[in-house]
Amino acid sequence: MLGAVTTTTVSVLPVFLTAGLAVQISAELGFDPAGLGLVVALFFGVSALASLPCGWLVERYGSGPTSRLAVLGAALVMAAVALFARSYPALVAILLGSAWCNVLGQLAANLTLARYVPAHRLGLSFGVKQAAIPAATLLAGAAVPAVALTLGWRWAFVMGAGLALAALLVAPRDTVGRAPTPANPGERATGALSVIGVAAGLAAASSSALGIFLVASAVDQGIDPAAAGLTLTLGSVVGLTLRLLHGWAADRRSGGHVAVVTGSLVLGAGGLALLAVPGTPALVIGTVLGFGLGWAWPGLLQFAVVRLNPSAPAAATSIVQVGVYGGGFAGPAAFGFLAAHASFPTAWLAGAATMLVAAVLMGLGRRMLVAHQASRSASAIAS
């Protein structure tokens, strides 16, 4: 689990480090917040395109080699940013090259957990893995006062590259002589997983706006900037905690994980709708529901997909991740357009409606999975 969490953290670090050091980087390279948003959107767009091929690579070569490849790739990308990012186009080109590292690291970590973590701790392990993404954000934030404001932002990337190389020491290694379970494509319920992937994409499109626009929206509605920033911190802590609790609770249930995700999305939609209401109480409650339920489900969903597809966990989760990355690409752009041309409340209500649609599709995907499992059981009995 340590190796999987380390791989996840390091492989996503380049883009979060860029976001955390955006003020210092933009002052030298000359781009505005819209430029940063474009980088992040393109990063998730390339990640969506890379998801299915990377899923095949992880299943074909195993979690050990692909984990080390992802970590080494992230180290090279951060070193390249430090040495060669002398303009905004160069920065964009280098960072887009890191998208495959993120996808490969995520899927390799999924396969590692599915293969080597005991079944009664698998849910918690996925919760811890997803908590590694906020951990990358914390590392990026800590790099601002510790490195960027003293030695310069390029040295932060040099240290990030060194951290990634050190992570090779704990990167997962496949157990020698352990034969992989043969994957039968018919067992993956591709149709159901595709519906769930679309639902996850819509949910991610709505949820991704929380971390990006929450403070700006609150200030626009008259909330003090300091209070708005503290509310964002509260939401991040709640989201991190709920990701762990989701995993802990999953290990104590025999099933129904996708149904829990569906319910979380319904309540999360209520939280997004509350963000359209002026006032501090609505802001705090909406933030807690939005982060705690509307954006704490990815680990639980990946766990559910792995449990239902034990023969090819990386390939199965790659189908769902296409939707998640696609939502991360389109969501912030759509939200920003609505906020700029209508209002923040309109954008939040649109996000709430989108999340409700995601909940409906998630429920439909669950029913398709249940029907698929029943069909497989009936075929097994007949044979």
C-alpha positions in Angstrom: 0.0 0.0 0.0 2.9 2.3 0.8 4.3 1.8 -2.7 0.9 2.4 -4.4 0.3 5.6 -2.4 3.8 6.9 -3.1 3.4 6.1 -6.8 0.0 8.0 -6.9 1.4 11.0 -5.1 4.6 11.4 -7.2 2.9 10.8 -10.6 0.4 13.6 -10.1 2.9 16.0 -8.4 4.1 17.9 -11.6 0.7 19.4 -12.3 -0.1 20.2 -8.7 3.4 21.7 -8.2 2.7 23.9 -11.2 -0.6 25.1 -9.8 0.9 25.7 -6.3 3.7 27.7 -7.7 1.6 29.5 -10.4 2.2 33.0 -9.0 6.0 32.6 -9.1 6.0 30.8 -12.5 3.6 33.3 -14.1 5.7 36.2 -13.0 8.7 34.9 -15.0 6.9 33.2 -17.9 4.1 35.8 -18.4 0.8 34.1 -18.2 -2.5 34.8 -16.4 -4.9 32.6 -14.4 -6.7 31.8 -17.7 -3.4 30.3 -18.9 -3.1 28.2 -15.8 -6.7 27.0 -16.3 -5.8 26.0 -19.9 -2.9 24.0 -18.7 -5.0 22.1 -16.2 -7.8 21.5 -18.7 -5.4 20.2 -21.3 -3.7 18.0 -18.8 -7.0 16.2 -17.9 -7.9 16.1 -21.6 -4.7 14.2 -22.5 -5.2 12.0 -19.4 -8.6 11.0 -20.7 -7.1 10.0 -24.1 -4.3 8.1 -22.4 -6.5 6.2 -19.9 -7.5 3.1 -22.0 -4.0 2.6 -23.6 -2.4 2.9 -20.2 -4.9 0.4 -18.7 -3.8 -2.1 -21.4 -0.1 -1.5 -20.6 -0.6 -2.0 -16.9 -2.5 -5.3 -17.5 0.1 -6.4 -20.0 3.3 -5.7 -18.1 2.1 -5.7 -14.4 2.0 -3.1 -11.7 5.7 -3.2 -10.8 7.3 -2.1 -14.1 4.6 0.4 -14.9 4.7 2.0 -11.4 8.5 2.5 -11.8 8.0 3.9 -15.3 5.4 6.4 -14.1 7.6 7.5 -11.2 10.7 7.9 -13.4 8.6 9.8 -16.0 7.4 12.2 -13.4 11.0 12.8 -12.2 12.1 13.5 -15.8 9.2 15.9 -16.3 9.9 17.9 -13.2 13.6 18.1 -14.1 12.6 19.2 -17.6 10.4 22.0 -16.2 13.2 23.2 -14.0 15.7 23.2 -16.9 13.8 23.9 -20.1 10.5 25.7 -19.2 11.7 29.2 -20.5 8.3 30.2 -22.0 4.7 29.4 -21.5 4.4 27.2 -24.6 7.4 25.2 -23.4 5.8 24.8 -19.9 2.5 23.5 -21.5 4.3 21.1 -23.8 6.4 19.6 -20.9 3.4 19.3 -18.5 1.2 17.6 -21.1 4.0 15.0 -21.4 3.4 14.2 -17.7 -0.3 13.3 -18.2 0.6 9.7 -19.1 2.7 9.5 -15.9 -0.4 10.4 -13.9 -2.7 7.9 -15.6 -0.1 5.1 -15.6 0.7 5.7 -11.9 -3.0 5.7 -10.9 -3.8 2.5 -12.8 -0.7 0.7 -11.7 -1.5 1.6 -8.1 -5.0 0.2 -8.6 -3.6 -3.1 -9.8 -1.1 -3.2 -7.0 -3.9 -2.8 -4.4 -6.1 -5.3 -6.1 -3.4 -7.9 -6.3 -1.6 -7.6 -3.0 -3.8 -6.0 -0.3 -5.9 -8.4 1.7 -9.6 -8.3 0.8 -10.7 -7.1 4.2 -8.5 -4.0 3.9 -9.0 -3.2 0.2 -11.6 -0.5 0.7 -9.4 1.4 3.2 -6.4 1.1 0.9 -8.3 2.7 -1.9 -9.4 5.5 0.5 -5.8 6.1 1.5 -4.7 6.0 -2.2 -7.2 8.7 -3.1 -6.1 10.7 -0.1 -2.7 10.8 -1.7 -4.0 13.3 -4.3 -4.7 16.0 -1.6 -1.3 15.1 -0.1 0.3 16.1 -3.4 -1.6 19.4 -3.1 -0.2 19.9 0.4 3.3 19.2 -0.8 2.8 21.8 -3.5 1.5 24.4 -1.1 4.4 23.8 1.3 6.9 24.3 -1.5 5.8 27.9 -1.8 7.2 29.3 1.4 9.9 26.6 1.9 11.5 26.8 -1.5 9.9 29.0 -4.1 10.2 32.2 -2.0 13.7 31.5 -0.9 15.6 29.5 -3.6 13.3 30.1 -6.5 10.5 28.0 -8.1 12.8 26.0 -10.4 14.5 24.5 -7.3 11.2 23.3 -6.1 10.9 21.2 -9.3 14.5 20.0 -8.9 13.6 18.8 -5.4 10.4 17.3 -6.7 12.4 15.3 -9.2 14.7 14.1 -6.4 11.7 13.1 -4.4 10.4 11.1 -7.3 13.7 9.3 -7.8 13.8 8.5 -4.1 10.2 7.0 -4.5 11.7 4.4 -6.8 13.0 2.7 -3.7 9.4 2.0 -2.5 7.7 1.7 -5.8 5.7 -1.6 -6.1 7.4 -4.7 -7.4 5.4 -7.7 -8.7 5.9 -10.8 -6.6 8.2 -13.2 -8.5 6.5 -16.3 -9.9 3.0 -14.9 -9.3 1.0 -15.6 -12.4 -1.6 -13.0 -13.3 -5.3 -14.0 -13.4 -6.3 -14.4 -17.0 -8.6 -11.6 -18.1 -11.8 -12.4 -20.0 -13.1 -9.3 -21.7 -16.6 -10.6 -21.3 -16.3 -10.4 -17.6 -15.8 -6.6 -17.5 -19.4 -5.6 -18.2 -18.0 -2.9 -20.6 -21.5 -1.5 -21.2 -22.3 -1.0 -17.5 -18.8 0.4 -16.9 -19.2 2.9 -19.8 -22.4 4.2 -18.3 -20.7 4.5 -14.9 -17.8 6.2 -16.6 -20.2 8.8 -18.1 -21.8 9.3 -14.7 -18.4 9.7 -13.1 -17.4 12.2 -15.8 -20.5 14.4 -15.1 -19.9 14.2 -11.4 -16.3 15.1 -11.8 -17.2 18.0 -14.0 -19.4 19.4 -11.3 -17.1 18.6 -8.3 -13.9 19.9 -9.9 -15.3 23.4 -9.7 -15.3 23.3 -5.9 -11.6 23.7 -5.5 -11.2 26.2 -8.3 -14.1 28.6 -7.9 -15.3 28.3 -4.3 -13.3 31.2 -2.9 -14.0 33.5 -5.9 -17.8 32.7 -5.7 -17.9 33.3 -2.0 -16.2 36.7 -2.3 -18.5 37.6 -5.2 -21.4 37.0 -2.8 -20.0 39.3 -0.1 -18.1 36.8 2.1 -14.8 38.1 3.6 -11.9 36.7 1.6 -10.2 35.3 4.7 -13.4 33.5 5.7 -13.8 32.1 2.2 -10.2 30.8 2.2 -10.8 29.1 5.6 -14.0 27.5 4.2 -12.0 26.1 1.4 -9.5 24.6 3.9 -12.4 23.1 5.8 -13.8 21.6 2.7 -10.4 20.1 1.8 -10.1 18.5 5.3 -13.6 17.2 5.2 -13.0 15.7 1.7 -9.8 14.0 2.8 -11.5 12.6 5.9 -14.5 11.3 4.1 -12.4 9.6 1.5 -10.8 7.6 4.3 -14.1 6.9 6.0 -15.6 5.7 2.7 -12.9 3.2 2.4 -13.1 2.1 6.1 -16.9 1.6 5.8 -16.6 -0.3 2.5 -14.5 -3.0 4.2 -17.4 -3.5 6.6 -20.1 -3.9 3.9 -20.7 -6.9 1.7 -21.8 -4.8 -1.3 -23.8 -1.8 -2.3 -20.8 0.4 -2.9 -22.0 1.9 -6.2 -25.4 2.6 -4.4 -23.5 4.6 -1.8 -21.8 6.6 -4.5 -25.2 7.3 -6.0 -26.5 8.5 -2.7 -23.4 10.6 -2.1 -23.9 12.3 -5.5 -27.6 13.2 -4.6 -26.5 14.8 -1.3 -23.5 16.5 -3.0 -25.9 18.0 -5.5 -27.8 19.5 -2.6 -24.5 21.0 -1.4 -23.8 22.6 -4.7 -27.3 24.1 -4.8 -26.7 25.6 -1.4 -23.6 27.4 -2.7 -25.9 29.4 -4.9 -27.6 30.8 -1.7 -26.1 34.0 -0.2 -24.8 33.9 3.4 -22.2 32.1 5.5 -24.4 29.3 6.8 -25.3 28.1 3.3 -21.7 28.5 2.2 -20.4 26.3 5.1 -23.1 23.6 4.8 -22.8 23.6 1.0 -19.0 23.2 1.2 -19.2 20.3 3.7 -21.7 18.5 1.6 -20.0 19.3 -1.7 -16.5 18.2 -0.6 -17.6 15.5 1.8 -20.1 13.7 -0.4 -20.0 15.3 -3.9 -16.2 14.9 -4.3 -15.2 12.1 -1.9 -16.4 9.2 -4.0 -13.6 8.4 -6.5 -11.8 5.9 -4.2 -15.0 4.1 -3.3 -16.0 3.9 -7.0 -12.6 2.5 -8.0 -12.8 0.0 -5.2 -16.3 -1.2 -6.3 -15.1 -1.5 -9.9 -12.0 -3.5 -8.8 -14.2 -5.8 -6.7 -16.5 -6.5 -9.6 -13.7 -7.0 -12.1 -10.9 -9.0 -10.2 -9.5 -10.5 -13.4 -8.6 -7.1 -15.0 -8.8 -4.3 -12.4 -6.5 -1.8 -14.3 -8.4 -2.2 -17.6 -11.8 -1.9 -15.8 -10.9 1.2 -13.8 -9.3 2.8 -16.9 -12.8 2.8 -18.5 -14.2 4.8 -15.6 -11.2 7.0 -15.4 -11.8 8.2 -19.0 -15.0 9.8 -17.7 -13.3 11.3 -14.6 -10.5 12.9 -16.6 -13.0 14.0 -19.3 -15.1 15.7 -16.6 -11.9 17.3 -15.2 -11.3 18.7 -18.6 -14.7 20.1 -19.5 -16.2 20.9 -16.1 -14.1 23.9 -15.0 -14.3 25.5 -18.5 -18.1 25.1 -18.6 -18.5 26.4 -15.0 -16.2 29.4 -15.8 -18.2 30.3 -18.9 -21.5 30.2 -17.0 -20.0 32.3 -14.1 -18.6 34.9 -16.5 -21.7 35.2 -18.8 -24.5 34.6 -16.2 -23.5 34.4 -12.5 -21.9 32.2 -9.9 -25.3 31.1 -8.5 -26.4 30.1 -12.0 -23.2 28.1 -12.4 -23.6 26.3 -9.1 -27.3 25.4 -9.9 -26.2 24.0 -13.3 -23.5 22.0 -11.4 -26.1 20.7 -9.0 -28.4 19.6 -11.9 -25.4 17.9 -13.6 -24.6 16.0 -10.5 -28.2 14.8 -10.2 -28.0 13.5 -13.7 -24.8 11.8 -12.8 -26.6 10.1 -9.8 -29.3 8.9 -12.1 -26.8 7.4 -14.5 -24.8 5.9 -11.7 -27.9 4.2 -10.5 -28.6 2.9 -14.0 -25.0 1.6 -14.3 -25.4 -0.2 -11.0 -28.6 -1.9 -12.2 -26.7 -3.0 -15.4 -23.9 -4.4 -13.3 -26.3 -6.3 -11.1 -28.0 -7.7 -14.2 -24.6 -8.7 -15.6 -23.6 -10.4 -12.4 -26.9 -12.3 -12.4 -26.5 -13.4 -16.0 -22.9 -14.7 -15.2 -24.2 -16.6 -12.2 -27.0 -18.2 -14.2 -24.6 -19.2 -17.0 -22.2 -20.7 -14.4 -25.0 -22.8 -12.9 -26.2 -23.9 -16.3 -22.8 -25.0 -17.3 
